[in-house]
Amino acid sequence: MKAHTLVIGAGIAGLQAALDLAEQGRQVVLVEKNPSIGGRMISLSKVYPTLDCASCITTPRMASVAHHPLIHTLTYTEVLGVAKNEDGTFRAHLRKKPRYIEEDKCIGCKRCEEVCPVYIRDDFEHQLGAKKAISIPFTNAIPQFPVLEPQSCTWCGACANACPVDCIDFTQESRDLFVEVDAVLLATGFQLTPIDAKAQYGGGKLRNVISSLQGERLLAPHGPYGRVLRPSDGKVPDSIAFVQCAGSRDASLGVPYCSRVCCMYAIKQAMLLSGSLPTADITIYYMDIRAFGKGYEAFYQNAKAMGINFVKAKVGRIREIEDGNLALRIERQEGTAQPEEAQHDLVILSLGLTPQWNPGQLAWEVKTASDGFVATPGAPLDPAATTQDGVFACGTATGPKDIVDSIMEAGNAATEVGKRLEIRAPMVPGGAS
Ligand SMILES: Cc1cc2nc3c(=O)[nH]c(=O)nc-3n(C[C@H](O)[C@H](O)[C@H](O)COP(=O)(O)OP(=O)(O)OC[C@H]3O[C@@H](n4cnc5c(N)ncnc54)[C@H](O)[C@@H]3O)c2cc1C
């Protein structure tokens, strides 16, 4: 396969960059390791500061990418290696993982999913819900192909018998692909710090201590329970606490930096909770509130006006008391210095953002900075350039940032890639190069 650019990662940054490049008339191969494009944004509830429904504004962009004639999207595909050729082009070695269905036959009817007898934990719901061992990853996934999980499948054959187009293939194997490109754009995004990294908070052990991405799913319109319920017993919570900096600004975790989005997403989730559960008591324990973007300070002030409690305090420990409720040991940073205990029935940890993928693991000279994110030595004037000529980066692959900044970086990166392509593969009148 040949294209002008390989974009790695189909979150909002990769989607935007791929679209911008295609609009310049450039051929793009977009590689995503998950079964669907959309990245983290498609799993969010609503987005600050506008409170637009995340899936309503992400799905059209995903569809534009999927249907663009100049973008070839490869989902469920891993990057095994990228080598630089002597002429400055790149050769990428990709591996398409087996879904155990024939994609050119599948009509996305979900009959296989309906008849499958095996339930497994749902990764898209961050383990809060269940799905079938063969299933389409989520309602508005693109593409609408099911994936069979071989480690959970009992090979009973029910899906194959029910499939109206005979597309189940239990013998399918992974397939290697090679792509030749003039430029590579890294948009590989972020992951959260592990929920159990701070043992004193009980994450991973106490069922009512959840991560911020689980909080997003509880609040999402198509979430695991269809409403806000706490995981241990399905009770409607009436006292909810957010613990800020639960994975950032902490050198002991190797994350000394601020993750930049946690204050705002906690305020957003608190506002949405207050809308869903008007009588609930909602508290945010914080070190300081960083509401730096356009309209963000007003968003914060609105949350205060809505009655969200902001308590400037460090949370030292969380322990379970009766009925799955939680006792938080807090030290206020203002007023009394005496430690106190506060009780809540659901706690959401604002975990930190770390890189999802280290490009340095491939045999090429793309370096990461001391925080582990892709190094951009040309910043601030050239923020998309990496340490390798012809390799660019954008979005949270280069550091924590919100959607607005990710989209702006993606646009800038597409322009920089376009400049390189204009030298190496100039456009000829009519659009092709
Ligand atoms: C709980 C929470 C709530 C948030 N709420 C908001 C909000 O309301 N408003 C806002 O502006 N921001 C919000 N954010 C931040 C927002 O999620 C990010 O700004 C945005 O998702 C960044 O997009 P991205 O494309 O850079 O990364 P991602 O969304 O992480 O996408 C990266 C993609 O790359 C893929 N990938 C990674 N490595 C590889 C590889 N080796 N090969 C192939 N594919 C790969 C991943 O599978 C993924 O699909 C929130 C963040 C969190 C954690």
The ligand as a Tripos MOL2 file, in Angstrom:
@<TRIPOS>MOLECULE
LIG
   53    58     1     0     0
SMALL
NO_CHARGES

@<TRIPOS>ATOM
      1 C1        -12.3590   11.5410   32.3320 C.3       1 LIG1
      2 C2        -12.0080   12.5020   31.2340 C.ar      1 LIG1
      3 C3        -12.9460   13.4330   30.8000 C.ar      1 LIG1
      4 C4        -12.6000   14.3800   29.8210 C.ar      1 LIG1
      5 N1        -13.5240   15.3140   29.4440 N.ar      1 LIG1
      6 C5        -13.1770   16.2800   28.5630 C.ar      1 LIG1
      7 C6        -14.0950   17.3100   28.2040 C.ar      1 LIG1
      8 O1        -15.2360   17.3430   28.6800 O.2       1 LIG1
      9 N2        -13.6840   18.3040   27.3510 N.ar      1 LIG1
     10 C7        -12.4130   18.3050   26.8260 C.ar      1 LIG1
     11 O2        -12.0680   19.2290   26.0690 O.2       1 LIG1
     12 N3        -11.5340   17.2970   27.1040 N.ar      1 LIG1
     13 C8        -11.8780   16.2980   27.9570 C.ar      1 LIG1
     14 N4        -10.9980   15.2960   28.2400 N.ar      1 LIG1
     15 C9         -9.7160   15.2340   27.4990 C.3       1 LIG1
     16 C10        -9.9420   14.5130   26.1420 C.3       1 LIG1
     17 O3        -10.3540   13.1770   26.4120 O.3       1 LIG1
     18 C11        -8.6570   14.5420   25.3200 C.3       1 LIG1
     19 O4         -8.2910   15.8860   25.0890 O.3       1 LIG1
     20 C12        -8.8320   13.8780   23.9500 C.3       1 LIG1
     21 O5         -9.4500   12.6180   24.0480 O.3       1 LIG1
     22 C13        -7.4570   13.7190   23.2990 C.3       1 LIG1
     23 O6         -7.6050   13.1060   22.0500 O.3       1 LIG1
     24 P1         -6.3820   12.3370   21.3560 P.3       1 LIG1
     25 O7         -6.8120   12.0160   19.9770 O.co2     1 LIG1
     26 O8         -5.1440   13.1150   21.5370 O.co2     1 LIG1
     27 O9         -6.1650   11.0020   22.2070 O.3       1 LIG1
     28 P2         -7.0810    9.6960   22.4140 P.3       1 LIG1
     29 O10        -8.4960   10.0530   22.5500 O.co2     1 LIG1
     30 O11        -6.4090    8.9550   23.5390 O.co2     1 LIG1
     31 O12        -6.8900    8.8630   21.0700 O.3       1 LIG1
     32 C14        -5.6890    8.1990   20.7520 C.3       1 LIG1
     33 C15        -6.0080    7.0050   19.8700 C.3       1 LIG1
     34 O13        -4.7740    6.4000   19.4430 O.3       1 LIG1
     35 C16        -4.9240    4.9890   19.4980 C.3       1 LIG1
     36 N5         -3.5780    4.4160   19.6170 N.ar      1 LIG1
     37 C17        -2.6920    4.5610   20.6440 C.ar      1 LIG1
     38 N6         -1.5610    3.9180   20.3750 N.ar      1 LIG1
     39 C18        -1.7070    3.3370   19.1500 C.ar      1 LIG1
     40 C19        -0.8600    2.5190   18.3420 C.ar      1 LIG1
     41 N7          0.3730    2.1610   18.7190 N.pl3     1 LIG1
     42 N8         -1.3320    2.1080   17.1470 N.ar      1 LIG1
     43 C20        -2.5880    2.4560   16.7470 C.ar      1 LIG1
     44 N9         -3.4330    3.2220   17.4790 N.ar      1 LIG1
     45 C21        -2.9940    3.6670   18.6670 C.ar      1 LIG1
     46 C22        -5.7900    4.7610   20.7200 C.3       1 LIG1
     47 O14        -6.3940    3.4890   20.6890 O.3       1 LIG1
     48 C23        -6.7970    5.9140   20.5980 C.3       1 LIG1
     49 O15        -7.9150    5.5630   19.8310 O.3       1 LIG1
     50 C24       -11.3060   14.3430   29.2250 C.ar      1 LIG1
     51 C25       -10.3740   13.3810   29.6470 C.ar      1 LIG1
     52 C26       -10.7140   12.4730   30.6400 C.ar      1 LIG1
     53 C27        -9.6860   11.4590   31.0980 C.3       1 LIG1
@<TRIPOS>BOND
     1     1     2 1
     2     2     3 ar
     3     2    52 ar
     4     3     4 ar
     5     4     5 ar
     6     4    50 ar
     7     5     6 ar
     8     6     7 ar
     9     6    13 1
    10     7     8 2
    11     7     9 ar
    12     9    10 ar
    13    10    11 2
    14    10    12 ar
    15    12    13 ar
    16    13    14 ar
    17    14    15 1
    18    14    50 ar
    19    15    16 1
    20    16    17 1
    21    16    18 1
    22    18    19 1
    23    18    20 1
    24    20    21 1
    25    20    22 1
    26    22    23 1
    27    23    24 1
    28    24    25 2
    29    24    26 1
    30    24    27 1
    31    27    28 1
    32    28    29 2
    33    28    30 1
    34    28    31 1
    35    31    32 1
    36    32    33 1
    37    33    34 1
    38    33    48 1
    39    34    35 1
    40    35    36 1
    41    35    46 1
    42    36    37 ar
    43    36    45 ar
    44    37    38 ar
    45    38    39 ar
    46    39    40 ar
    47    39    45 ar
    48    40    41 1
    49    40    42 ar
    50    42    43 ar
    51    43    44 ar
    52    44    45 ar
    53    46    47 1
    54    46    48 1
    55    48    49 1
    56    50    51 ar
    57    51    52 ar
    58    52    53 1
@<TRIPOS>SUBSTRUCTURE
     1 LIG1         1 GROUP 0 **** ****
